[in-house]
Amino acid sequence: QVQLVESGGGLVQPGGPLRLSCAASGFSLDSPDYYAIGWFRQAPGKEREGISCISSSDGSTYYIDSVKGRFTISRDNAKNTVYLQMNNLSFEDTAVYYCAFQSGDLCVLGHYDGMDYWGKGALVTVSS
């Protein structure tokens, strides 16, 4: 059973950085089986959307336009953890952030509910 646990959420001032972690268990990030790990977020009153994804087949990373250049997804196979480094945060980045796992290496951003496993989420609040 795949389990994902997010951490690192909290309160941050506009323009500040924050790094989210997604600790995985039940599978190994260096598995030869293809998978995709995505970061999603749900802002108040909005639908959940996929904002970033990493594909295991070749390590390709993907971002939606609104976070491109500010957010970076990465993985540490030794720690079995995926990270989302978020820089230059703005009020619009306030949301609950989720990591999710999907078998196969297809990364889908935007409004997508096809992931196989989800974490419980971490709240990020950008406020002065």
C-alpha positions in Angstrom: 0.0 0.0 0.0 1.5 3.3 -1.1 1.4 6.0 1.5 2.3 9.7 1.1 2.8 12.2 3.9 3.3 15.8 3.2 5.2 18.2 5.6 6.7 21.6 5.5 3.5 23.7 5.2 3.0 26.8 7.3 2.7 30.6 7.2 5.1 32.5 5.0 5.3 36.2 4.0 4.8 37.3 0.4 8.1 36.9 -1.5 9.4 34.2 0.9 10.3 30.6 0.2 9.0 27.4 1.6 9.9 23.8 0.9 7.3 21.0 1.0 8.3 17.4 1.5 6.4 14.3 0.4 7.6 11.2 2.3 6.7 8.0 0.4 6.3 4.5 1.8 5.0 1.3 0.2 7.1 1.8 -2.9 10.6 2.9 -3.7 11.4 6.0 -5.7 14.3 4.2 -7.4 12.0 1.4 -8.5 12.4 0.2 -12.1 8.6 0.4 -12.5 7.5 3.7 -14.0 5.6 6.1 -11.9 4.7 9.8 -11.7 4.6 12.0 -8.6 2.6 15.1 -8.7 2.0 18.1 -6.5 -1.5 19.5 -6.5 -3.1 22.3 -4.6 -6.6 23.5 -3.7 -7.1 27.1 -2.9 -10.1 28.3 -1.0 -13.2 28.2 -3.2 -11.3 26.6 -6.1 -10.9 23.2 -7.6 -7.8 21.2 -6.9 -5.2 21.5 -9.7 -2.0 19.7 -10.5 0.8 22.2 -10.5 4.0 20.1 -10.9 5.0 16.6 -11.7 8.0 14.4 -12.0 8.2 11.4 -14.2 10.4 8.4 -13.1 11.2 7.2 -16.6 13.6 10.0 -17.4 13.2 12.5 -14.5 11.3 15.0 -16.6 9.6 17.7 -14.6 6.5 19.7 -15.5 4.9 22.9 -14.2 1.9 24.9 -14.8 2.6 28.4 -16.1 1.7 30.2 -12.8 4.5 28.4 -10.9 7.0 28.0 -13.6 10.3 29.7 -12.7 9.3 29.9 -9.0 8.7 26.2 -8.0 11.0 23.3 -8.4 10.1 19.6 -8.0 12.8 17.2 -7.1 13.3 13.8 -5.5 15.8 12.2 -3.1 15.8 8.5 -3.8 17.9 7.7 -0.7 15.3 9.4 1.5 12.3 8.2 -0.6 11.1 11.8 -0.6 9.9 14.2 -3.2 10.2 17.9 -2.6 8.5 21.1 -3.9 10.7 24.1 -3.4 8.6 27.2 -3.6 10.1 30.6 -4.0 8.8 34.1 -4.4 5.4 33.1 -2.9 2.4 35.3 -3.4 -1.0 35.5 -1.8 -2.4 33.4 -4.7 -0.3 30.5 -3.7 -2.3 30.0 -0.4 -3.7 26.6 -0.6 -3.7 23.0 0.7 -0.9 21.2 -1.1 -1.1 17.5 -1.9 1.3 15.0 -3.3 0.0 12.1 -5.3 1.3 9.0 -7.0 0.4 7.4 -10.2 1.6 4.1 -11.7 3.1 4.7 -15.2 5.1 7.8 -16.1 2.3 10.0 -17.5 2.3 13.4 -15.9 -0.9 15.3 -16.1 -1.3 18.9 -14.8 -4.4 20.9 -14.2 -7.7 19.5 -13.1 -7.0 15.8 -12.9 -8.3 13.1 -10.5 -6.7 10.1 -12.0 -3.8 9.7 -9.5 -3.8 6.3 -7.6 -2.8 7.5 -4.2 -3.0 10.9 -2.4 -1.5 12.4 0.7 -3.6 14.2 3.3 -2.3 17.6 2.4 -0.3 20.4 3.9 -1.6 23.9 4.3 0.4 26.8 3.0 -0.7 30.3 3.9 0.9 33.3 2.3 0.2 36.4 4.4 1.8 39.5 5.7 
